[in-house]
């Protein structure tokens, strides 16, 4: 992801911009809380998914057809 940002920055391209996420916690049982995403748009879901990929260190590959990530 860092390589993508550096490459895009050098080429003067737009990059994905992270936005603040609306998150809350809900009590699931007497002993467990769960993190809950409260998205306003589909963009928020994409943002959340990308954050999860970064947290879990999932590598992204460049598309062979269009060259996108």
N, CA, C and O atoms as a printed pandas DataFrame, in Angstrom:
     atom_number atom_name residue_name chain_id  residue_number  x_coord  y_coord  z_coord
0              1         N          UNK        A               1    0.833   -1.185    0.000
1              2        CA          UNK        A               1    0.000    0.000    0.000
2              3         C          UNK        A               1    0.879    1.252    0.000
3              4         O          UNK        A               1    0.567    2.235   -0.671
4              5         N          UNK        A               2    1.967    1.210    0.747
5              6        CA          UNK        A               2    2.847    2.383    0.761
6              7         C          UNK        A               2    3.463    2.611   -0.613
7              8         O          UNK        A               2    3.626    3.753   -1.043
8              9         N          UNK        A               3    3.810    1.511   -1.308
9             10        CA          UNK        A               3    4.371    1.643   -2.651
10            11         C          UNK        A               3    3.350    2.279   -3.587
11            12         O          UNK        A               3    3.703    3.127   -4.406
12            13         N          UNK        A               4    2.094    1.878   -3.471
13            14        CA          UNK        A               4    1.014    2.446   -4.278
14            15         C          UNK        A               4    0.906    3.949   -4.040
15            16         O          UNK        A               4    0.813    4.723   -4.992
16            17         N          UNK        A               5    0.918    4.363   -2.778
17            18        CA          UNK        A               5    0.796    5.791   -2.466
18            19         C          UNK        A               5    1.998    6.573   -2.989
19            20         O          UNK        A               5    1.833    7.652   -3.558
20            21         N          UNK        A               6    3.192    6.045   -2.802
21            22        CA          UNK        A               6    4.394    6.748   -3.262
22            23         C          UNK        A               6    4.422    6.862   -4.781
23            24         O          UNK        A               6    4.756    7.913   -5.327
24            25         N          UNK        A               7    4.068    5.766   -5.463
25            26        CA          UNK        A               7    4.045    5.770   -6.928
26            27         C          UNK        A               7    3.001    6.741   -7.462
27            28         O          UNK        A               7    3.274    7.499   -8.392
28            29         N          UNK        A               8    1.827    6.720   -6.886
29            30        CA          UNK        A               8    0.759    7.617   -7.326
30            31         C          UNK        A               8    1.121    9.075   -7.063
31            32         O          UNK        A               8    0.848    9.951   -7.883
32            33         N          UNK        A               9    1.732    9.323   -5.924
33            34        CA          UNK        A               9    2.135   10.690   -5.572
34            35         C          UNK        A               9    3.150   11.222   -6.579
35            36         O          UNK        A               9    3.048   12.367   -7.019
36            37         N          UNK        A              10    4.125   10.397   -6.944
37            38        CA          UNK        A              10    5.148   10.812   -7.899
38            39         C          UNK        A              10    4.558   11.058   -9.286
39            40         O          UNK        A              10    5.013   11.942  -10.012
40            41         N          UNK        A              11    3.540   10.272   -9.651
41            42        CA          UNK        A              11    2.917   10.406  -10.967
42            43         C          UNK        A              11    1.840   11.492  -10.987
43            44         O          UNK        A              11    1.263   11.772  -12.038
44            45         N          UNK        A              12    1.567   12.104   -9.835
45            46        CA          UNK        A              12    0.557   13.146   -9.759
46            47         C          UNK        A              12   -0.864   12.616   -9.841
47            48         O          UNK        A              12   -1.783   13.356  -10.193
48            49         N          UNK        A              13   -1.058   11.324   -9.517
49            50        CA          UNK        A              13   -2.394   10.717   -9.582
50            51         C          UNK        A              13   -3.122   10.874   -8.256
51            52         O          UNK        A              13   -2.511   11.078   -7.207
52            53         N          UNK        A              14   -4.451   10.773   -8.332
53            54        CA          UNK        A              14   -5.260   10.774   -7.121
54            55         C          UNK        A              14   -5.109    9.430   -6.416
55            56         O          UNK        A              14   -4.959    8.396   -7.068
56            57         N          UNK        A              15   -5.148    9.446   -5.108
57            58        CA          UNK        A              15   -5.079    8.217   -4.317
58            59         C          UNK        A              15   -6.305    8.116   -3.423
59            60         O          UNK        A              15   -7.006    9.102   -3.195
60            61         N          UNK        A              16   -6.550    6.928   -2.926
61            62        CA          UNK        A              16   -7.669    6.697   -2.024
62            63         C          UNK        A              16   -7.456    7.517   -0.750
63            64         O          UNK        A              16   -6.377    7.475   -0.158
64            65         N          UNK        A              17   -8.458    8.244   -0.338
65            66        CA          UNK        A              17   -8.378    9.064    0.877
66            67         C          UNK        A              17   -9.240    8.435    1.966
67            68         O          UNK        A              17  -10.447    8.253    1.803
68            69         N          UNK        A              18   -8.597    8.112    3.067
69            70        CA          UNK        A              18   -9.334    7.564    4.197
70            71         C          UNK        A              18  -10.124    8.675    4.871
71            72         O          UNK        A              18   -9.667    9.816    4.952
72            73         N          UNK        A              19  -11.308    8.334    5.353
73            74        CA          UNK        A              19  -12.147    9.294    6.067
74            75         C          UNK        A              19  -12.450    8.736    7.446
75            76         O          UNK        A              19  -12.335    7.530    7.661
76            77         N          UNK        A              20  -12.833    9.590    8.380
77            78        CA          UNK        A              20  -13.202    9.090    9.710
78            79         C          UNK        A              20  -14.351    8.089    9.605
79            80         O          UNK        A              20  -15.263    8.253    8.794
80            81         N          UNK        A              21  -14.291    7.064   10.427
81            82        CA          UNK        A              21  -15.312    6.021   10.423
82            83         C          UNK        A              21  -16.224    6.143   11.634
83            84         O          UNK        A              21  -15.765    6.402   12.747
84            85         N          UNK        A              22  -17.520    5.952   11.407
85            86        CA          UNK        A              22  -18.465    5.919   12.517
86            87         C          UNK        A              22  -18.498    4.492   13.047
87            88         O          UNK        A              22  -18.996    3.582   12.384
88            89         N          UNK        A              23  -17.972    4.310   14.230
89            90        CA          UNK        A              23  -17.927    2.988   14.853
90            91         C          UNK        A              23  -18.563    3.082   16.230
91            92         O          UNK        A              23  -18.516    4.118   16.893
92            93         N          UNK        A              24  -19.146    1.989   16.633
93            94        CA          UNK        A              24  -19.670    1.913   17.990
94            95         C          UNK        A              24  -19.419    0.499   18.502
95            96         O          UNK        A              24  -18.926   -0.360   17.770
96            97         N          UNK        A              25  -19.756    0.275   19.735
97            98        CA          UNK        A              25  -19.645   -1.056   20.328
98            99         C          UNK        A              25  -21.005   -1.437   20.874
99           100         O          UNK        A              25  -21.697   -0.624   21.487
100          101         N          UNK        A              26  -21.378   -2.686   20.642
101          102        CA          UNK        A              26  -22.646   -3.181   21.150
102          103         C          UNK        A              26  -22.392   -4.403   22.015
103          104         O          UNK        A              26  -21.522   -5.223   21.722
104          105         N          UNK        A              27  -23.159   -4.507   23.071
105          106        CA          UNK        A              27  -23.059   -5.647   23.961
106          107         C          UNK        A              27  -23.712   -6.849   23.288
107          108         O          UNK        A              27  -24.903   -6.821   22.977
108          109         N          UNK        A              28  -22.934   -7.901   23.064
109          110        CA          UNK        A              28  -23.437   -9.091   22.392
110          111         C          UNK        A              28  -23.932  -10.141   23.393
111          112         O          UNK        A              28  -24.904  -10.852   23.136
112          113         N          UNK        A              29  -23.258  -10.220   24.514
113          114        CA          UNK        A              29  -23.646  -11.127   25.587
114          115         C          UNK        A              29  -23.170  -10.498   26.885
115          116         O          UNK        A              29  -22.678   -9.369   26.880
116          117         N          UNK        A              30  -23.305  -11.192   27.968
117          118        CA          UNK        A              30  -22.881  -10.623   29.256
118          119         C          UNK        A              30  -21.376  -10.363   29.323
119          120         O          UNK        A              30  -20.913   -9.582   30.155
120          121         N          UNK        A              31  -20.629  -11.008   28.462
121          122        CA          UNK        A              31  -19.164  -10.901   28.525
122          123         C          UNK        A              31  -18.511  -10.377   27.248
123          124         O          UNK        A              31  -17.290  -10.227   27.202
124          125         N          UNK        A              32  -19.292  -10.101   26.221
125          126        CA          UNK        A              32  -18.696   -9.781   24.926
126          127         C          UNK        A              32  -19.279   -8.514   24.303
127          128         O          UNK        A              32  -20.495   -8.344   24.213
128          129         N          UNK        A              33  -18.381   -7.638   23.877
129          130        CA          UNK        A              33  -18.755   -6.478   23.078
130          131         C          UNK        A              33  -18.286   -6.725   21.656
131          132         O          UNK        A              33  -17.300   -7.430   21.444
132          133         N          UNK        A              34  -18.977   -6.158   20.683
133          134        CA          UNK        A              34  -18.575   -6.255   19.284
134          135         C          UNK        A              34  -18.498   -4.859   18.696
135          136         O          UNK        A              34  -19.314   -3.989   18.999
136          137         N          UNK        A              35  -17.501   -4.665   17.851
137          138        CA          UNK        A              35  -17.339   -3.401   17.142
138          139         C          UNK        A              35  -18.364   -3.371   16.005
139          140         O          UNK        A              35  -18.505   -4.350   15.272
140          141         N          UNK        A              36  -19.074   -2.257   15.860
141          142        CA          UNK        A              36  -20.123   -2.141   14.849
142          143         C          UNK        A              36  -19.842   -0.914   13.980
143          144         O          UNK        A              36  -19.670    0.196   14.484
144          145         N          UNK        A              37  -19.798   -1.140   12.670
145          146        CA          UNK        A              37  -19.612   -0.058   11.707
146          147         C          UNK        A              37  -20.969    0.552   11.386
147          148         O          UNK        A              37  -21.943   -0.172   11.178
148          149         N          UNK        A              38  -21.038    1.872   11.343
149          150        CA          UNK        A              38  -22.279    2.581   11.015
150          151         C          UNK        A              38  -22.049    3.392    9.741
151          152         O          UNK        A              38  -21.854    4.605    9.811
152          153         N          UNK        A              39  -22.070    2.732    8.569
153          154        CA          UNK        A              39  -21.742    3.420    7.315
154          155         C          UNK        A              39  -22.868    4.332    6.832
155          156         O          UNK        A              39  -24.049    4.040    7.022
156          157         N          UNK        A              40  -22.482    5.430    6.210
157          158        CA          UNK        A              40  -23.447    6.339    5.589
158          159         C          UNK        A              40  -23.516    6.099    4.086
159          160         O          UNK        A              40  -24.550    6.336    3.462
160          161         N          UNK        A              41  -22.399    5.621    3.498
161          162        CA          UNK        A              41  -22.331    5.410    2.055
162          163         C          UNK        A              41  -21.588    4.112    1.757
163          164         O          UNK        A              41  -20.986    3.507    2.644
164          165         N          UNK        A              42  -21.642    3.701    0.503
165          166        CA          UNK        A              42  -20.882    2.524    0.070
166          167         C          UNK        A              42  -19.382    2.813    0.217
167          168         O          UNK        A              42  -18.603    1.905    0.506
168          169         N          UNK        A              43  -18.985    4.049    0.024
169          170        CA          UNK        A              43  -17.591    4.454    0.173
170          171         C          UNK        A              43  -17.082    4.087    1.576
171          172         O          UNK        A              43  -15.931    3.678    1.729
172          173         N          UNK        A              44  -17.927    4.231    2.587
173          174        CA          UNK        A              44  -17.538    3.886    3.958
174          175         C          UNK        A              44  -17.234    2.395    4.089
175          176         O          UNK        A              44  -16.342    2.006    4.843
176          177         N          UNK        A              45  -17.970    1.564    3.359
177          178        CA          UNK        A              45  -17.722    0.122    3.392
178          179         C          UNK        A              45  -16.388   -0.220    2.733
179          180         O          UNK        A              45  -15.648   -1.075    3.221
180          181         N          UNK        A              46  -16.090    0.448    1.630
181          182        CA          UNK        A              46  -14.804    0.248    0.948
182          183         C          UNK        A              46  -13.673    0.692    1.858
183          184         O          UNK        A              46  -12.667   -0.004    1.989
184          185         N          UNK        A              47  -13.833    1.838    2.481
185          186        CA          UNK        A              47  -12.847    2.386    3.406
186          187         C          UNK        A              47  -12.575    1.388    4.534
187          188         O          UNK        A              47  -11.421    1.114    4.863
188          189         N          UNK        A              48  -13.641    0.851    5.122
189          190        CA          UNK        A              48  -13.495   -0.100    6.224
190          191         C          UNK        A              48  -12.764   -1.365    5.762
191          192         O          UNK        A              48  -11.865   -1.853    6.447
192          193         N          UNK        A              49  -13.151   -1.887    4.610
193          194        CA          UNK        A              49  -12.529   -3.109    4.096
194          195         C          UNK        A              49  -11.032   -2.896    3.849
195          196         O          UNK        A              49  -10.216   -3.757    4.179
196          197         N          UNK        A              50  -10.681   -1.767    3.277
197          198        CA          UNK        A              50   -9.272   -1.478    3.025
198          199         C          UNK        A              50   -8.494   -1.358    4.332
199          200         O          UNK        A              50   -7.363   -1.835    4.424
200          201         N          UNK        A              51   -9.080   -0.732    5.333
201          202        CA          UNK        A              51   -8.428   -0.638    6.647
202          203         C          UNK        A              51   -8.174   -2.027    7.236
203          204         O          UNK        A              51   -7.112   -2.290    7.801
204          205         N          UNK        A              52   -9.166   -2.908    7.092
205          206        CA          UNK        A              52   -9.014   -4.273    7.614
206          207         C          UNK        A              52   -7.888   -5.011    6.892
207          208         O          UNK        A              52   -7.122   -5.742    7.519
208          209         N          UNK        A              53   -7.787   -4.823    5.587
209          210        CA          UNK        A              53   -6.697   -5.440    4.820
210          211         C          UNK        A              53   -5.341   -4.931    5.309
211          212         O          UNK        A              53   -4.392   -5.703    5.441
212          213         N          UNK        A              54   -5.258   -3.642    5.572
213          214        CA          UNK        A              54   -4.007   -3.077    6.067
214          215         C          UNK        A              54   -3.671   -3.599    7.463
215          216         O          UNK        A              54   -2.520   -3.935    7.741
216          217         N          UNK        A              55   -4.666   -3.667    8.335
217          218        CA          UNK        A              55   -4.445   -4.174    9.695
218          219         C          UNK        A              55   -3.950   -5.607    9.680
219          220         O          UNK        A              55   -3.072   -5.983   10.457
220          221         N          UNK        A              56   -4.524   -6.405    8.785
221          222        CA          UNK        A              56   -4.196   -7.838    8.725
222          223         C          UNK        A              56   -3.014   -8.133    7.812
223          224         O          UNK        A              56   -2.640   -9.290    7.623
224          225         N          UNK        A              57   -2.426   -7.074    7.243
225          226        CA          UNK        A              57   -1.265   -7.166    6.357
226          227         C          UNK        A              57   -1.530   -8.058    5.152
227          228         O          UNK        A              57   -0.696   -8.879    4.771
228          229         N          UNK        A              58   -2.707   -7.881    4.560
229          230        CA          UNK        A              58   -3.064   -8.610    3.347
230          231         C          UNK        A              58   -2.484   -7.857    2.160
231          232         O          UNK        A              58   -2.773   -6.677    1.962
232          233         N          UNK        A              59   -1.672   -8.538    1.377
233          234        CA          UNK        A              59   -1.032   -7.894    0.234
234          235         C          UNK        A              59   -2.020   -7.738   -0.908
235          236         O          UNK        A              59   -2.862   -8.605   -1.143
236          237         N          UNK        A              60   -1.905   -6.626   -1.611
237          238        CA          UNK        A              60   -2.762   -6.363   -2.757
238          239         C          UNK        A              60   -1.923   -6.479   -4.013
239          240         O          UNK        A              60   -0.743   -6.129   -4.040
240          241         N          UNK        A              61   -2.576   -6.985   -5.059
241          242        CA          UNK        A              61   -1.865   -7.157   -6.319
242          243         C          UNK        A              61   -2.430   -6.204   -7.369
243          244         O          UNK        A              61   -3.596   -5.810   -7.330
244          245         N          UNK        A              62   -1.576   -5.862   -8.286
245          246        CA          UNK        A              62   -1.971   -4.974   -9.386
246          247         C          UNK        A              62   -2.751   -5.792  -10.433
247          248         O          UNK        A              62   -2.364   -6.913  -10.762
248          249         N          UNK        A              63   -3.828   -5.232  -10.942
249          250        CA          UNK        A              63   -4.660   -5.875  -11.942
250          251         C          UNK        A              63   -3.865   -6.039  -13.244
251          252         O          UNK        A              63   -3.245   -5.088  -13.721
252          253         N          UNK        A              64   -3.886   -7.237  -13.809
253          254        CA          UNK        A              64   -3.157   -7.490  -15.053
254          255         C          UNK        A              64   -3.806   -6.798  -16.245
255          256         O          UNK        A              64   -3.127   -6.485  -17.224
256          257         N          UNK        A              65   -5.119   -6.556  -16.172
257          258        CA          UNK        A              65   -5.830   -5.936  -17.290
258          259         C          UNK        A              65   -5.711   -4.427  -17.320
259          260         O          UNK        A              65   -5.406   -3.843  -18.360
260          261         N          UNK        A              66   -5.953   -3.782  -16.166
261          262        CA          UNK        A              66   -5.993   -2.318  -16.189
262          263         C          UNK        A              66   -4.827   -1.668  -15.437
263          264         O          UNK        A              66   -4.622   -0.459  -15.546
264          265         N          UNK        A              67   -4.063   -2.458  -14.677
265          266        CA          UNK        A              67   -2.929   -1.901  -13.939
266          267         C          UNK        A              67   -3.301   -1.295  -12.620
267          268         O          UNK        A              67   -2.435   -0.772  -11.919
268          269         N          UNK        A              68   -4.596   -1.347  -12.245
269          270        CA          UNK        A              68   -5.054   -0.806  -10.965
270          271         C          UNK        A              68   -4.732   -1.741   -9.818
271          272         O          UNK        A              68   -4.392   -2.908  -10.016
272          273         N          UNK        A              69   -4.846   -1.205   -8.618
273          274        CA          UNK        A              69   -4.570   -2.005   -7.420
274          275         C          UNK        A              69   -5.857   -2.643   -6.954
275          276         O          UNK        A              69   -5.862   -3.364   -5.957
